[in-house]
Amino acid sequence: MSEEPHSEDRESMGELLKQYRQLLNGKQHFLLEEDDFERVINNFDDSDQLPSAMEAAELGLQQFPYSAQLMIKKADLLLATRKYRDALEVLETAALYDPTDINLYILKTDAYLALDQPQKAVELLEQALDMFTGEYRLDLLFELADVYDDYEEFDKVFDCLLLILGEDPLNEEALYKICFWTDFTGRNEESIALHQRILDEHPFSELAWFNLAAAYQGLKLYEKAIDAYQYAVAIDEKFDYAYRNMGDAYLRLRKYKEAIEVLEKVLELNRPEELIYEAIGHCYHKMGQYAQARFNYKKAVHLNSTDCKLHYKVAVTYMLEEQWQTALKHLDNAMRITRHVPEFNLAMGECHLNLRNYKEAIQHFGEVIHQKPRYLPGWEALLKCLLVARMDEQMMETSLQALKVTEGKPLFLYYYSTALFNLGRSKEALVQLELALENAPRHLKKFIDLNPSILRNLQVVDLIARYKKAPRRKKKE
């Protein structure tokens, strides 16, 4: 039954096209109606037969030379074939016969934009706004917003959407768009005020609650954002974007259990997504539940095996459980995708160090320094590795190199001093330790952690004690 109207429409169009072709070929002498020509033009246009559509428009205008309706159709076809100036001329003529057709202004706008004249498009639409009300006025405001977007007047895009929602508070297109533009322009306070007004009148608008929440989130008012998101999902329990954003807000508040709960709701509502599994894995990671974190990271890897950072995150969970060999396998996967990432090499070095593969550890820590010469954790990792491997001469030389490359960071004086003590050069070591204490006292604990037995050295203990008693000039560390 439902197909019968469509069948009738096809038969009617078939008959109309037959009559049109007879008229075109001079075999028919009675005229088609103006609306009939428009239907023929639309039929050819819809099937991408633009030359035939233009031919029908020309024939129609021969029969109805004062038809603004057919002129507008012709201008639309000229725009489709990139004849923008010709289109503007036709539209100017059409405006003489019917200046109230909104399509005049829409098509003129398209022509001005195509000719890279956005200011003319803006002026045209701003003038036209006073001529229309209701849905037509809203259409023009949307068109104006798009022009401002092209013109990169982004605050004016937001202003247009404010006007639309002032006239039609539940306009879905505007509600969707203003959420993006609020974030883009940072006009969160105005968005909050707008949506509070909308909700006073329409408290069951889930989009208004969502936008209110997003604006709160933009101001880092995460508790208020969560409350608003909860209203949105209470109205629409399948509102997955509200659950996503709520999960992010809980993450910001470090409420990982609650974040997991709402992110799992996203997975219930949609196809599996790597970003959601990764976020859930991150929550478990922060909670110290590394097996659960790994489980979710691996699900993310299954969905996107080419993301090297996901392999790295799996490896880190194994490292936190001191499963160094297994961690290496996943780091290998990450580095097969992207080799030159300092964090990956740092982790590889740490795994090899704990497996006492000192040569491999040194290679990876050295690669970190090569990639980021002023990266302090890279230098520290290499120096600690040399210390554990009892490569004191190399540790001394590397400490000097670190001091040079980092322009004298006093942290490395402690490493230099440690290496000198290990080499039996105590006098030089004490001099370097005193320099370190003078310039960076906050790193003293690191020095002691490098070699706790150093506190058996009475000269070291005496130096530290004298330093603590003496008034010190504050240094930049």
C-alpha beads as a LAMMPS data file, in Angstrom:
LAMMPS data file: protein, C-alpha beads

477 atoms
476 bonds

1 atom types
1 bond types

-500.0 500.0 xlo xhi
-500.0 500.0 ylo yhi
-500.0 500.0 zlo zhi

Masses

1 110.0

Atoms # bond

1 1 1 0.000 0.000 0.000
2 1 1 2.750 2.455 0.945
3 1 1 4.366 2.128 -2.505
4 1 1 1.255 3.212 -4.443
5 1 1 1.727 7.012 -4.032
6 1 1 5.331 6.686 -5.210
7 1 1 4.175 4.649 -8.185
8 1 1 1.589 7.286 -9.017
9 1 1 4.230 10.017 -8.730
10 1 1 6.518 8.151 -11.141
11 1 1 3.670 7.690 -13.628
12 1 1 2.748 11.357 -13.305
13 1 1 6.369 12.437 -13.828
14 1 1 6.719 10.057 -16.751
15 1 1 3.682 11.558 -18.403
16 1 1 4.930 15.092 -17.685
17 1 1 8.343 14.351 -19.199
18 1 1 6.633 12.926 -22.274
19 1 1 4.617 16.111 -22.687
20 1 1 7.732 18.217 -22.096
21 1 1 9.707 16.399 -24.800
22 1 1 6.838 16.791 -27.243
23 1 1 6.780 20.518 -26.509
24 1 1 10.551 20.701 -26.871
25 1 1 10.381 18.974 -30.250
26 1 1 7.533 21.176 -31.468
27 1 1 5.027 18.322 -31.488
28 1 1 2.775 19.827 -28.832
29 1 1 1.162 23.234 -29.019
30 1 1 -0.462 23.685 -25.615
31 1 1 1.695 25.087 -22.810
32 1 1 2.866 23.419 -19.615
33 1 1 2.124 25.159 -16.342
34 1 1 4.842 27.101 -14.538
35 1 1 4.962 24.505 -11.736
36 1 1 5.268 21.745 -14.369
37 1 1 8.456 23.305 -15.686
38 1 1 9.825 23.490 -12.161
39 1 1 9.098 19.779 -11.659
40 1 1 10.864 18.916 -14.932
41 1 1 13.880 21.042 -13.972
42 1 1 14.062 19.365 -10.552
43 1 1 13.812 15.925 -12.139
44 1 1 16.785 16.575 -14.408
45 1 1 18.716 18.292 -11.600
46 1 1 18.178 15.388 -9.209
47 1 1 19.549 12.950 -11.788
48 1 1 22.590 15.207 -12.467
49 1 1 21.449 16.031 -16.014
50 1 1 22.387 19.693 -15.684
51 1 1 22.369 20.573 -19.417
52 1 1 18.840 19.154 -19.736
53 1 1 17.782 20.985 -16.583
54 1 1 19.136 24.272 -17.982
55 1 1 17.367 23.621 -21.294
56 1 1 14.092 23.133 -19.428
57 1 1 14.675 26.357 -17.464
58 1 1 15.302 28.327 -20.673
59 1 1 12.193 26.891 -22.337
60 1 1 10.139 27.620 -19.232
61 1 1 11.310 31.236 -19.213
62 1 1 10.359 31.571 -22.863
63 1 1 6.835 30.574 -21.883
64 1 1 6.832 32.508 -18.556
65 1 1 9.338 35.371 -18.997
66 1 1 8.339 37.091 -15.738
67 1 1 8.548 34.002 -13.505
68 1 1 10.840 34.729 -10.568
69 1 1 10.393 31.081 -9.591
70 1 1 11.963 29.828 -12.855
71 1 1 14.655 32.502 -12.786
72 1 1 15.715 31.296 -9.352
73 1 1 15.875 27.713 -10.638
74 1 1 18.033 28.896 -13.539
75 1 1 20.344 30.780 -11.154
76 1 1 20.691 27.662 -9.028
77 1 1 21.809 25.714 -12.116
78 1 1 24.263 28.464 -13.070
79 1 1 25.783 28.221 -9.594
80 1 1 26.101 24.461 -9.999
81 1 1 28.071 25.037 -13.198
82 1 1 30.223 27.756 -11.534
83 1 1 28.818 30.634 -13.565
84 1 1 28.556 32.827 -10.496
85 1 1 28.312 36.268 -12.101
86 1 1 25.660 35.038 -14.549
87 1 1 23.736 33.648 -11.597
88 1 1 23.867 37.013 -9.812
89 1 1 22.488 38.789 -12.892
90 1 1 19.560 36.384 -13.117
91 1 1 18.879 36.764 -9.380
92 1 1 18.887 40.577 -9.677
93 1 1 16.204 40.279 -12.366
94 1 1 14.197 37.784 -10.286
95 1 1 14.273 40.209 -7.337
96 1 1 12.406 42.782 -9.459
97 1 1 9.444 40.403 -9.764
98 1 1 9.467 38.725 -6.347
99 1 1 11.822 40.177 -3.712
100 1 1 10.176 38.081 -0.987
101 1 1 11.534 34.692 -2.104
102 1 1 14.096 33.624 0.491
103 1 1 15.969 31.545 -2.078
104 1 1 17.076 34.792 -3.721
105 1 1 19.149 35.620 -0.669
106 1 1 20.430 32.095 -0.092
107 1 1 21.646 31.756 -3.682
108 1 1 23.094 35.273 -3.801
109 1 1 25.013 34.439 -0.654
110 1 1 26.418 31.307 -2.281
111 1 1 27.477 33.331 -5.308
112 1 1 29.216 36.010 -3.240
113 1 1 31.084 33.382 -1.232
114 1 1 32.140 31.578 -4.416
115 1 1 33.459 34.913 -5.724
116 1 1 35.323 35.421 -2.421
117 1 1 33.171 38.392 -1.441
118 1 1 32.060 37.388 2.071
119 1 1 31.443 40.973 3.188
120 1 1 28.792 41.410 0.464
121 1 1 27.181 38.148 1.603
122 1 1 27.089 39.439 5.191
123 1 1 25.529 42.780 4.171
124 1 1 22.918 41.031 2.035
125 1 1 21.848 38.636 4.776
126 1 1 21.805 41.310 7.483
127 1 1 19.464 43.413 5.305
128 1 1 17.293 40.388 4.536
129 1 1 16.809 39.570 8.228
130 1 1 14.454 42.537 8.579
131 1 1 12.279 41.210 5.742
132 1 1 11.473 37.780 7.150
133 1 1 10.054 36.211 10.278
134 1 1 9.631 32.718 11.662
135 1 1 11.321 29.809 9.914
136 1 1 12.586 31.973 7.059
137 1 1 14.347 34.322 9.446
138 1 1 15.933 31.352 11.217
139 1 1 17.126 29.974 7.872
140 1 1 18.798 33.309 7.130
141 1 1 20.461 33.354 10.553
142 1 1 21.870 29.884 9.941
143 1 1 23.093 31.043 6.543
144 1 1 24.681 34.124 8.126
145 1 1 26.371 31.938 10.744
146 1 1 27.889 29.834 7.967
147 1 1 29.151 32.965 6.219
148 1 1 30.769 34.221 9.427
149 1 1 32.350 30.805 9.802
150 1 1 33.866 31.045 6.306
151 1 1 34.844 34.641 7.065
152 1 1 36.480 33.479 10.350
153 1 1 34.347 35.818 12.437
154 1 1 33.784 33.075 14.982
155 1 1 32.266 35.185 17.763
156 1 1 29.610 36.358 15.298
157 1 1 28.773 32.714 14.548
158 1 1 28.059 32.345 18.252
159 1 1 25.984 35.556 18.187
160 1 1 23.829 34.188 15.341
161 1 1 23.158 31.008 17.278
162 1 1 22.210 33.073 20.334
163 1 1 19.636 34.911 18.209
164 1 1 18.236 31.664 16.808
165 1 1 17.832 30.129 20.257
166 1 1 16.339 33.363 21.520
167 1 1 13.561 32.910 18.958
168 1 1 13.394 29.109 18.908
169 1 1 14.822 27.747 22.196
170 1 1 14.410 24.092 21.197
171 1 1 15.933 24.345 17.727
172 1 1 17.982 21.148 17.604
173 1 1 20.419 22.279 14.942
174 1 1 21.251 25.431 16.877
175 1 1 21.562 23.548 20.164
176 1 1 24.003 21.096 18.601
177 1 1 26.032 23.847 16.962
178 1 1 26.238 26.215 19.908
179 1 1 27.836 23.518 22.035
180 1 1 30.776 23.377 19.618
181 1 1 31.042 27.145 19.254
182 1 1 30.886 27.697 22.998
183 1 1 33.944 25.520 23.383
184 1 1 35.651 27.092 20.368
185 1 1 35.105 30.710 21.424
186 1 1 35.357 30.133 25.175
187 1 1 32.096 32.005 25.806
188 1 1 31.049 29.586 28.526
189 1 1 29.436 32.123 30.861
190 1 1 27.072 33.335 28.114
191 1 1 26.225 29.753 27.227
192 1 1 25.418 28.979 30.852
193 1 1 23.094 31.994 31.102
194 1 1 21.402 31.106 27.799
195 1 1 20.764 27.482 28.677
196 1 1 19.575 28.296 32.178
197 1 1 16.945 30.566 30.581
198 1 1 15.967 27.800 28.158
199 1 1 15.684 25.254 30.978
200 1 1 13.523 27.586 33.047
201 1 1 10.954 27.330 30.261
202 1 1 11.774 23.853 28.938
203 1 1 13.167 21.736 31.794
204 1 1 12.994 18.490 29.805
205 1 1 15.372 19.518 27.011
206 1 1 18.218 17.019 27.243
207 1 1 20.264 19.023 24.716
208 1 1 19.983 22.167 26.836
209 1 1 21.124 20.214 29.926
210 1 1 24.010 18.766 27.914
211 1 1 25.099 22.195 26.662
212 1 1 24.833 23.642 30.160
213 1 1 27.027 20.819 31.447
214 1 1 29.564 21.296 28.656
215 1 1 29.818 25.016 29.460
216 1 1 30.407 24.236 33.134
217 1 1 33.041 21.739 32.041
218 1 1 34.677 24.436 29.913
219 1 1 35.068 26.490 33.117
220 1 1 36.425 23.416 34.961
221 1 1 33.350 23.366 37.213
222 1 1 33.256 19.602 37.008
223 1 1 30.828 18.918 39.873
224 1 1 28.227 21.229 38.332
225 1 1 28.890 19.691 34.926
226 1 1 28.245 16.192 36.284
227 1 1 24.970 17.288 37.875
228 1 1 23.777 18.717 34.546
229 1 1 24.878 15.633 32.596
230 1 1 22.904 13.482 35.030
231 1 1 19.759 15.472 34.214
232 1 1 20.458 14.931 30.509
233 1 1 20.746 11.157 30.853
234 1 1 17.747 11.042 33.181
235 1 1 15.693 12.518 30.322
236 1 1 17.412 10.402 27.642
237 1 1 19.042 7.321 29.105
238 1 1 20.697 6.558 25.750
239 1 1 22.453 9.937 25.483
240 1 1 25.926 8.497 24.951
241 1 1 27.764 11.825 24.535
242 1 1 26.530 12.894 27.951
243 1 1 28.006 9.717 29.442
244 1 1 31.291 10.330 27.582
245 1 1 31.652 13.866 28.871
246 1 1 30.548 12.860 32.334
247 1 1 33.291 10.239 32.333
248 1 1 35.820 12.921 31.443
249 1 1 34.544 15.148 34.269
250 1 1 34.888 12.299 36.780
251 1 1 38.415 11.691 35.484
252 1 1 39.301 15.335 36.079
253 1 1 38.050 14.968 39.631
254 1 1 40.041 11.717 39.991
255 1 1 36.844 9.843 40.750
256 1 1 37.967 6.838 38.762
257 1 1 35.350 4.345 39.969
258 1 1 32.510 6.657 38.907
259 1 1 34.275 7.372 35.601
260 1 1 34.496 3.651 34.841
261 1 1 30.784 3.215 35.533
262 1 1 29.659 5.887 33.053
263 1 1 32.265 4.961 30.412
264 1 1 31.070 1.362 30.503
265 1 1 27.586 2.739 29.828
266 1 1 28.983 4.271 26.611
267 1 1 30.183 0.822 25.563
268 1 1 26.707 -0.586 26.195
269 1 1 25.130 2.034 23.937
270 1 1 27.604 1.931 21.040
271 1 1 30.048 -0.211 19.171
272 1 1 33.340 -0.826 21.008
273 1 1 35.722 2.130 20.795
274 1 1 39.419 2.198 21.499
275 1 1 39.254 5.613 23.190
276 1 1 36.679 4.400 25.699
277 1 1 38.631 1.238 26.512
278 1 1 41.780 3.320 26.842
279 1 1 40.050 5.744 29.229
280 1 1 38.717 2.859 31.333
281 1 1 42.201 1.345 31.360
282 1 1 43.598 4.675 32.527
283 1 1 41.119 4.713 35.439
284 1 1 42.104 1.236 36.589
285 1 1 45.758 2.195 36.140
286 1 1 45.316 5.177 38.467
287 1 1 43.526 2.928 40.977
288 1 1 46.510 0.571 41.004
289 1 1 44.523 -2.278 39.445
290 1 1 47.066 -3.038 36.752
291 1 1 45.582 -6.318 35.512
292 1 1 42.224 -4.625 34.856
293 1 1 43.987 -1.672 33.262
294 1 1 45.890 -4.041 30.999
295 1 1 42.709 -5.919 30.078
296 1 1 41.141 -2.700 28.794
297 1 1 44.303 -1.434 27.111
298 1 1 44.518 -4.740 25.244
299 1 1 40.913 -4.353 24.098
300 1 1 41.874 -0.943 22.747
301 1 1 44.886 -2.496 20.995
302 1 1 42.621 -5.105 19.426
303 1 1 40.570 -2.278 17.892
304 1 1 43.605 -0.283 16.778
305 1 1 46.806 -2.291 16.666
306 1 1 48.680 0.550 14.923
307 1 1 48.537 2.910 17.917
308 1 1 52.005 2.602 19.421
309 1 1 51.001 4.364 22.648
310 1 1 48.453 1.655 23.435
311 1 1 51.168 -1.013 23.234
312 1 1 53.321 1.194 25.454
313 1 1 50.554 1.495 28.056
314 1 1 50.166 -2.293 28.152
315 1 1 53.925 -2.557 28.702
316 1 1 53.836 -0.058 31.565
317 1 1 51.300 -2.181 33.468
318 1 1 53.692 -5.129 33.245
319 1 1 56.569 -2.923 34.374
320 1 1 54.598 -1.841 37.428
321 1 1 54.248 -5.532 38.286
322 1 1 57.987 -6.041 37.585
323 1 1 57.248 -8.420 34.710
324 1 1 60.171 -7.015 32.766
325 1 1 60.487 -9.653 30.055
326 1 1 56.793 -9.506 29.163
327 1 1 56.929 -5.719 29.183
328 1 1 59.774 -5.859 26.652
329 1 1 57.605 -7.794 24.188
330 1 1 54.941 -5.088 24.212
331 1 1 57.527 -2.327 23.995
332 1 1 58.923 -4.114 20.942
333 1 1 55.427 -3.929 19.413
334 1 1 55.297 -0.197 20.114
335 1 1 58.744 0.438 18.669
336 1 1 58.040 -1.549 15.534
337 1 1 55.404 1.096 14.802
338 1 1 57.417 4.139 15.922
339 1 1 61.032 3.771 17.023
340 1 1 62.074 7.284 17.924
341 1 1 59.920 8.035 20.963
342 1 1 61.964 8.948 24.079
343 1 1 59.433 7.420 26.496
344 1 1 59.604 4.079 24.697
345 1 1 63.393 3.972 24.791
346 1 1 63.389 5.031 28.436
347 1 1 61.038 2.151 29.287
348 1 1 63.098 -0.317 27.222
349 1 1 66.199 0.806 29.065
350 1 1 64.516 0.352 32.437
351 1 1 63.386 -3.190 31.542
352 1 1 66.875 -4.182 30.355
353 1 1 68.421 -2.590 33.444
354 1 1 66.228 -4.676 35.741
355 1 1 67.085 -7.771 33.687
356 1 1 70.787 -6.820 34.064
357 1 1 71.182 -6.439 30.322
358 1 1 73.371 -3.410 30.885
359 1 1 74.674 -3.053 27.341
360 1 1 71.141 -2.934 25.890
361 1 1 69.974 -0.595 28.678
362 1 1 72.819 1.839 27.952
363 1 1 71.974 1.785 24.237
364 1 1 68.345 2.709 24.888
365 1 1 69.141 5.398 27.452
366 1 1 71.695 6.787 25.032
367 1 1 69.013 6.919 22.338
368 1 1 66.803 8.963 24.686
369 1 1 69.594 11.509 25.109
370 1 1 70.209 11.554 21.379
371 1 1 66.533 12.341 20.773
372 1 1 66.220 14.894 23.600
373 1 1 69.669 16.161 24.636
374 1 1 68.358 18.398 27.437
375 1 1 65.937 15.804 28.853
376 1 1 67.046 15.377 32.474
377 1 1 65.307 12.003 33.141
378 1 1 67.226 10.526 30.193
379 1 1 70.591 11.580 31.619
380 1 1 69.621 10.387 35.111
381 1 1 68.521 6.980 33.800
382 1 1 71.803 6.532 31.922
383 1 1 73.892 7.595 34.929
384 1 1 72.030 5.258 37.293
385 1 1 72.522 2.423 34.830
386 1 1 76.264 3.089 34.688
387 1 1 76.309 3.176 38.488
388 1 1 74.533 -0.182 38.819
389 1 1 76.807 -1.693 36.154
390 1 1 79.837 -0.445 38.139
391 1 1 81.075 1.502 35.138
392 1 1 82.436 4.319 37.283
393 1 1 84.814 5.831 34.733
394 1 1 82.031 6.073 32.170
395 1 1 79.699 7.474 34.845
396 1 1 82.181 10.239 35.617
397 1 1 82.613 11.140 31.957
398 1 1 78.851 11.033 31.340
399 1 1 78.233 13.302 34.355
400 1 1 80.575 15.891 32.873
401 1 1 78.843 15.549 29.515
402 1 1 75.432 16.020 31.175
403 1 1 76.686 19.147 32.956
404 1 1 77.896 20.558 29.661
405 1 1 74.779 19.766 27.605
406 1 1 72.358 20.994 30.288
407 1 1 74.402 24.146 30.877
408 1 1 75.534 23.228 34.374
409 1 1 72.434 21.757 35.982
410 1 1 73.667 21.251 39.579
411 1 1 71.782 17.956 39.848
412 1 1 74.574 16.307 37.870
413 1 1 77.232 17.519 40.324
414 1 1 75.848 14.877 42.705
415 1 1 76.298 12.176 40.061
416 1 1 79.787 13.471 39.294
417 1 1 80.660 13.411 42.992
418 1 1 79.311 9.856 43.365
419 1 1 81.436 8.639 40.452
420 1 1 84.543 10.302 41.923
421 1 1 83.947 8.660 45.318
422 1 1 83.579 5.267 43.625
423 1 1 86.851 5.854 41.783
424 1 1 88.597 6.640 45.081
425 1 1 89.070 10.313 44.254
426 1 1 87.579 11.479 47.548
427 1 1 89.160 14.935 47.666
428 1 1 87.731 15.914 44.272
429 1 1 84.450 14.245 45.177
430 1 1 84.071 16.369 48.316
431 1 1 84.718 19.546 46.321
432 1 1 81.972 18.605 43.847
433 1 1 79.604 17.619 46.650
434 1 1 80.075 21.003 48.306
435 1 1 79.336 22.754 45.004
436 1 1 76.207 20.651 44.624
437 1 1 75.041 21.437 48.168
438 1 1 75.602 25.125 47.582
439 1 1 73.633 25.199 44.333
440 1 1 70.935 22.525 44.704
441 1 1 70.406 21.398 48.302
442 1 1 67.015 19.890 47.476
443 1 1 68.728 17.096 45.513
444 1 1 70.769 15.851 48.515
445 1 1 68.426 12.897 49.037
446 1 1 69.095 11.738 45.478
447 1 1 72.808 11.757 46.212
448 1 1 72.321 9.603 49.308
449 1 1 69.975 7.230 47.450
450 1 1 72.668 6.676 44.817
451 1 1 74.991 5.232 47.479
452 1 1 73.501 5.043 51.002
453 1 1 76.785 3.716 52.404
454 1 1 78.335 7.133 51.684
455 1 1 76.990 8.227 55.071
456 1 1 79.682 6.057 56.643
457 1 1 82.193 8.542 55.276
458 1 1 82.796 10.988 58.141
459 1 1 84.022 13.721 55.805
460 1 1 80.750 13.550 53.882
461 1 1 78.686 13.587 57.072
462 1 1 80.714 16.519 58.390
463 1 1 80.282 18.455 55.126
464 1 1 76.537 17.903 55.134
465 1 1 76.297 18.911 58.808
466 1 1 78.385 22.059 58.284
467 1 1 76.283 22.968 55.280
468 1 1 73.043 22.603 57.221
469 1 1 74.293 24.818 60.057
470 1 1 75.668 27.588 57.886
471 1 1 73.303 30.328 56.646
472 1 1 72.967 30.015 52.907
473 1 1 72.225 32.514 50.207
474 1 1 69.142 31.431 48.270
475 1 1 70.053 30.065 44.863
476 1 1 68.065 29.500 41.744
477 1 1 67.871 25.754 41.334

Bonds

1 1 1 2
2 1 2 3
3 1 3 4
4 1 4 5
5 1 5 6
6 1 6 7
7 1 7 8
8 1 8 9
9 1 9 10
10 1 10 11
11 1 11 12
12 1 12 13
13 1 13 14
14 1 14 15
15 1 15 16
16 1 16 17
17 1 17 18
18 1 18 19
19 1 19 20
20 1 20 21
21 1 21 22
22 1 22 23
23 1 23 24
24 1 24 25
25 1 25 26
26 1 26 27
27 1 27 28
28 1 28 29
29 1 29 30
30 1 30 31
31 1 31 32
32 1 32 33
33 1 33 34
34 1 34 35
35 1 35 36
36 1 36 37
37 1 37 38
38 1 38 39
39 1 39 40
40 1 40 41
41 1 41 42
42 1 42 43
43 1 43 44
44 1 44 45
45 1 45 46
46 1 46 47
47 1 47 48
48 1 48 49
49 1 49 50
50 1 50 51
51 1 51 52
52 1 52 53
53 1 53 54
54 1 54 55
55 1 55 56
56 1 56 57
57 1 57 58
58 1 58 59
59 1 59 60
60 1 60 61
61 1 61 62
62 1 62 63
63 1 63 64
64 1 64 65
65 1 65 66
66 1 66 67
67 1 67 68
68 1 68 69
69 1 69 70
70 1 70 71
71 1 71 72
72 1 72 73
73 1 73 74
74 1 74 75
75 1 75 76
76 1 76 77
77 1 77 78
78 1 78 79
79 1 79 80
80 1 80 81
81 1 81 82
82 1 82 83
83 1 83 84
84 1 84 85
85 1 85 86
86 1 86 87
87 1 87 88
88 1 88 89
89 1 89 90
90 1 90 91
91 1 91 92
92 1 92 93
93 1 93 94
94 1 94 95
95 1 95 96
96 1 96 97
97 1 97 98
98 1 98 99
99 1 99 100
100 1 100 101
101 1 101 102
102 1 102 103
103 1 103 104
104 1 104 105
105 1 105 106
106 1 106 107
107 1 107 108
108 1 108 109
109 1 109 110
110 1 110 111
111 1 111 112
112 1 112 113
113 1 113 114
114 1 114 115
115 1 115 116
116 1 116 117
117 1 117 118
118 1 118 119
119 1 119 120
120 1 120 121
121 1 121 122
122 1 122 123
123 1 123 124
124 1 124 125
125 1 125 126
126 1 126 127
127 1 127 128
128 1 128 129
129 1 129 130
130 1 130 131
131 1 131 132
132 1 132 133
133 1 133 134
134 1 134 135
135 1 135 136
136 1 136 137
137 1 137 138
138 1 138 139
139 1 139 140
140 1 140 141
141 1 141 142
142 1 142 143
143 1 143 144
144 1 144 145
145 1 145 146
146 1 146 147
147 1 147 148
148 1 148 149
149 1 149 150
150 1 150 151
151 1 151 152
152 1 152 153
153 1 153 154
154 1 154 155
155 1 155 156
156 1 156 157
157 1 157 158
158 1 158 159
159 1 159 160
160 1 160 161
161 1 161 162
162 1 162 163
163 1 163 164
164 1 164 165
165 1 165 166
166 1 166 167
167 1 167 168
168 1 168 169
169 1 169 170
170 1 170 171
171 1 171 172
172 1 172 173
173 1 173 174
174 1 174 175
175 1 175 176
176 1 176 177
177 1 177 178
178 1 178 179
179 1 179 180
180 1 180 181
181 1 181 182
182 1 182 183
183 1 183 184
184 1 184 185
185 1 185 186
186 1 186 187
187 1 187 188
188 1 188 189
189 1 189 190
190 1 190 191
191 1 191 192
192 1 192 193
193 1 193 194
194 1 194 195
195 1 195 196
196 1 196 197
197 1 197 198
198 1 198 199
199 1 199 200
200 1 200 201
201 1 201 202
202 1 202 203
203 1 203 204
204 1 204 205
205 1 205 206
206 1 206 207
207 1 207 208
208 1 208 209
209 1 209 210
210 1 210 211
211 1 211 212
212 1 212 213
213 1 213 214
214 1 214 215
215 1 215 216
216 1 216 217
217 1 217 218
218 1 218 219
219 1 219 220
220 1 220 221
221 1 221 222
222 1 222 223
223 1 223 224
224 1 224 225
225 1 225 226
226 1 226 227
227 1 227 228
228 1 228 229
229 1 229 230
230 1 230 231
231 1 231 232
232 1 232 233
233 1 233 234
234 1 234 235
235 1 235 236
236 1 236 237
237 1 237 238
238 1 238 239
239 1 239 240
240 1 240 241
241 1 241 242
242 1 242 243
243 1 243 244
244 1 244 245
245 1 245 246
246 1 246 247
247 1 247 248
248 1 248 249
249 1 249 250
250 1 250 251
251 1 251 252
252 1 252 253
253 1 253 254
254 1 254 255
255 1 255 256
256 1 256 257
257 1 257 258
258 1 258 259
259 1 259 260
260 1 260 261
261 1 261 262
262 1 262 263
263 1 263 264
264 1 264 265
265 1 265 266
266 1 266 267
267 1 267 268
268 1 268 269
269 1 269 270
270 1 270 271
271 1 271 272
272 1 272 273
273 1 273 274
274 1 274 275
275 1 275 276
276 1 276 277
277 1 277 278
278 1 278 279
279 1 279 280
280 1 280 281
281 1 281 282
282 1 282 283
283 1 283 284
284 1 284 285
285 1 285 286
286 1 286 287
287 1 287 288
288 1 288 289
289 1 289 290
290 1 290 291
291 1 291 292
292 1 292 293
293 1 293 294
294 1 294 295
295 1 295 296
296 1 296 297
297 1 297 298
298 1 298 299
299 1 299 300
300 1 300 301
301 1 301 302
302 1 302 303
303 1 303 304
304 1 304 305
305 1 305 306
306 1 306 307
307 1 307 308
308 1 308 309
309 1 309 310
310 1 310 311
311 1 311 312
312 1 312 313
313 1 313 314
314 1 314 315
315 1 315 316
316 1 316 317
317 1 317 318
318 1 318 319
319 1 319 320
320 1 320 321
321 1 321 322
322 1 322 323
323 1 323 324
324 1 324 325
325 1 325 326
326 1 326 327
327 1 327 328
328 1 328 329
329 1 329 330
330 1 330 331
331 1 331 332
332 1 332 333
333 1 333 334
334 1 334 335
335 1 335 336
336 1 336 337
337 1 337 338
338 1 338 339
339 1 339 340
340 1 340 341
341 1 341 342
342 1 342 343
343 1 343 344
344 1 344 345
345 1 345 346
346 1 346 347
347 1 347 348
348 1 348 349
349 1 349 350
350 1 350 351
351 1 351 352
352 1 352 353
353 1 353 354
354 1 354 355
355 1 355 356
356 1 356 357
357 1 357 358
358 1 358 359
359 1 359 360
360 1 360 361
361 1 361 362
362 1 362 363
363 1 363 364
364 1 364 365
365 1 365 366
366 1 366 367
367 1 367 368
368 1 368 369
369 1 369 370
370 1 370 371
371 1 371 372
372 1 372 373
373 1 373 374
374 1 374 375
375 1 375 376
376 1 376 377
377 1 377 378
378 1 378 379
379 1 379 380
380 1 380 381
381 1 381 382
382 1 382 383
383 1 383 384
384 1 384 385
385 1 385 386
386 1 386 387
387 1 387 388
388 1 388 389
389 1 389 390
390 1 390 391
391 1 391 392
392 1 392 393
393 1 393 394
394 1 394 395
395 1 395 396
396 1 396 397
397 1 397 398
398 1 398 399
399 1 399 400
400 1 400 401
401 1 401 402
402 1 402 403
403 1 403 404
404 1 404 405
405 1 405 406
406 1 406 407
407 1 407 408
408 1 408 409
409 1 409 410
410 1 410 411
411 1 411 412
412 1 412 413
413 1 413 414
414 1 414 415
415 1 415 416
416 1 416 417
417 1 417 418
418 1 418 419
419 1 419 420
420 1 420 421
421 1 421 422
422 1 422 423
423 1 423 424
424 1 424 425
425 1 425 426
426 1 426 427
427 1 427 428
428 1 428 429
429 1 429 430
430 1 430 431
431 1 431 432
432 1 432 433
433 1 433 434
434 1 434 435
435 1 435 436
436 1 436 437
437 1 437 438
438 1 438 439
439 1 439 440
440 1 440 441
441 1 441 442
442 1 442 443
443 1 443 444
444 1 444 445
445 1 445 446
446 1 446 447
447 1 447 448
448 1 448 449
449 1 449 450
450 1 450 451
451 1 451 452
452 1 452 453
453 1 453 454
454 1 454 455
455 1 455 456
456 1 456 457
457 1 457 458
458 1 458 459
459 1 459 460
460 1 460 461
461 1 461 462
462 1 462 463
463 1 463 464
464 1 464 465
465 1 465 466
466 1 466 467
467 1 467 468
468 1 468 469
469 1 469 470
470 1 470 471
471 1 471 472
472 1 472 473
473 1 473 474
474 1 474 475
475 1 475 476
476 1 476 477
